[in-house]
């Protein structure tokens, strides 16, 4: 065991702290992924509008 030199209650404290830190990191990652998905959706809509505009201009030539 890595924490063999800590008493049992200190090992539990370290584990609880690690769980809290891990939960915070997971929450931040989820927020970033959600934000990136929203940005990608907006980008794809703008891209689709621009390509439609370009194709309309090409058709008018």
N, C-alpha and C positions, 0 to 999 in steps of 0.2 A: 504494500500500500504506500502511496506517495506521502501521505501525511502521518506516517507511523509515529512520529515524535510528538504529535499533538494529542492532548486528551480527547476523549470521545465528544464532549460537548463543543470543543473548538473545531473539530472536524465537521460537525453538523453545521456550525456557524459558517464555515467556509463554503460548504455545499449550498446553503441557503443563499449566501451572497452570490455565488456563481450562477445559481438559478435566476436570481433577480437580474443580474447583468445580462445573461443570455436572453431573458424575456425582453429586456429593453432593446437589445441588438436586433432581435427578431421583429419587434414592432417597428423599428426604424427602417429595416429592410423592406417590410411590407408597405410602409408609406412611400418609400422610394419607388418600388415596383408599380404601385398604383399610379403615382405621378407620371412615371415613364409611359405607362399604358395610355393615360389620358393624352399626353403629348404626342404619342405615336398616332392615336386616332385623329387628333386635330391635323397633324401633318399629312396623313393619308387623305383627309377630306380636301385640304388645300391642294395637294398634288392632283387629285382627281379633277378638281375644278380647273386647274391650269391646263391639264392635258385636254379636257373637253374644249376649253377656249382655243387652244392651239389647233385642234382638229377642225373646229368650226372655221377658223381663219384659213386653213389649208383647203377646205371645201369651197370657200368663196373665191379661191384663186382660179 
